[in-house]
Amino acid sequence: MADTKTRNIPGNLPEVEFVDTNTEALVNKLVAGYEEITGRILYPADPVRAFILWLADVIIQERVLINESAKQNLPRYAKGQYLDSLSEIFHNTPRLEPTAAKTTLRFYLTKTLAEDFIITDTLEATVDSEINFETTGHIIFKAGTGYADVPAVCTTTGEIGNGFEPGQIDKLVSGEFLYFKEVKNITETAGGSEKEEDVAYYNRMRESEESYTTAGPSGSYIYHAKSVSSQISDVSADSPEPGIAEIRIMLHNGQLPDKELLDKVEAYLSADDIRPMTDKVIVAAPDIVEFNINIKYFISKEKETSTSGIKQAVASAVENYISWQTSKMGRDINPSYFNALLMESGIKRVEIISPVFTQIPKGSVAVIKEESVTFGGVEDE
C-alpha cells in the first residue's frame, strides 16, 4: 500500500476499502449458507468446516488484491507506474528522472606551450575505476598556461556521484594525450539525484494545480522550483518587497544547495512562461540558524538491566530529532518535541540544557552545530 501518512492528502479523507476483507465475517457467511442449503450443522471438527476455512482464505486474498488494484486508481494510494499514469489529471506532470552529478576537471600539462592546444575528444577520469566522469566540451589549453578546466558529468546517474571533494577524481580512464601530466576535479561533485519517489511525486502533482497562472502565487513558484530537480525537498517563496520574488530551496536530509543548482532554478523560474512580467526572481539557499544539543538523561533502577538498549534508543531519538528539526525551512526549534522523542526511548527523565525554543523565520532553517549527550546514571523511581 502507498504510504499515505507522508503524502499531503487534502482534508480528512476517509480510508477507502472497495471490498470487505474481514475473514471472520466471510467464514460466518459461508458456514451459514452451507448449513441453510444442506440442513446440517457444521461443528468445529467437521472436515467441511476446514474446507470452508481454506476457501475463505483464498477469497480474502483475492479481495485484498482487488482492493489494492482499485486503490491504484486513486492518486493518494497509487504508486509506481500507476501513479505515473494518473499524471494526466494533474496537467500531465511527469515524474522527475534521475540526473548525473557534475564537476569541473582540471587537466595539467607537462610543459607550457607557445600556442593554443585543443583536445576535441571526450576524456574520462575516475575516482576508483567504477565511478567515472567524462568531459562535456573541448579542452582548450591557452598559450602560456599549463592547465585547462572543463565541465564533466558522471557516467552513472543518481546520488552515487555526489560528494567527492576536490582532488579525489585523479585517474585518467581514457588514453593519455600528448603532454598529459595529471587530472583532478577542482569542485566538489554535486547535482546527482535519484528518480523521484512516489511521495515526492504525488505532493508535487498536487502543487501543480497552482502552476497554471501568471499571477505569481507562492504555490506556483514552489511547484516549478521542485520541478527542476528531485534533490529539492523544500521550497520557500516570499515577496520581501513589491516586484521581488525571493525563492529559497533546500535539499533532502537538510542539505544546502550549491551555486550550480541555485543558478539552474533561477534560470528556470525566470522563463517568460513561468515568471510574471513584473517579478524579479532571486533564488538562494536558506539562512542558517545554528543550535546545539546538550542533554543529560537518567534511567530508572527498574530498567537498569536494559541500559544498553535504552542508550541505543536515546541515540536514535537524537538522530531522529536532528533530522526532523533540520529538514524544513521555517520550522521552529522545538525542545518539547525533542523531549517527547527522548521519553519514548524508555528513560526516566531528561535535562535539556539546549536547545531552547527559538522561532525560525520563513526562508531560514535550523542547523546543528554541536552535540553533547550524557548518561546521568540510574535513579530510583
Number of C-alpha atoms within 10 A of each C-alpha: 11 17 12 15 9 10 17 15 14 8 6 6 7 6 7 11 14 13 13 12 16 11 15 11 11 19 19 14 12 17 18 13 12 17 12 11 9 8 9 9 12 15 10 9 8 10 11 14 17 13 11 17 19 13 14 21 15 11 15 19 13 13 18 16 13 14 18 17 16 16 20 20 15 14 23 21 23 25 23 13 11 16 21 18 17 21 18 12 11 16 14 13 19 17 22 19 14 18 21 21 25 24 27 20 27 21 21 19 18 12 13 17 15 10 11 12 15 12 13 11 13 13 20 22 23 22 19 11 11 9 14 20 29 22 23 17 15 16 22 16 21 16 13 12 16 16 21 18 20 17 17 24 24 26 18 17 19 19 19 17 25 19 15 17 14 16 16 18 26 18 17 21 15 13 9 11 11 10 13 15 14 15 23 21 26 16 17 19 27 23 25 23 22 17 17 17 14 21 20 18 25 28 17 22 25 19 19 21 15 18 20 12 13 14 14 18 16 18 17 22 26 23 20 20 27 21 21 16 23 24 27 20 18 18 23 24 21 15 16 9 8 9 13 14 24 21 25 24 28 26 19 16 14 20 16 17 20 16 12 13 20 20 14 15 23 20 13 18 25 17 12 10 12 18 20 19 14 12 16 16 22 19 22 22 22 23 17 16 17 14 17 15 19 15 18 15 20 19 23 17 15 12 16 13 9 13 19 9 12 19 18 12 19 21 14 15 20 20 12 14 20 18 16 15 23 23 21 24 24 18 19 18 22 15 19 13 12 20 17 12 18 24 16 13 17 19 19 19 16 17 13 17 13 14 18 14 11 14 14 17 15 16 24 22 25 26 20 16 10 10 12 11 14 13 14 14 13 17 14 9 9
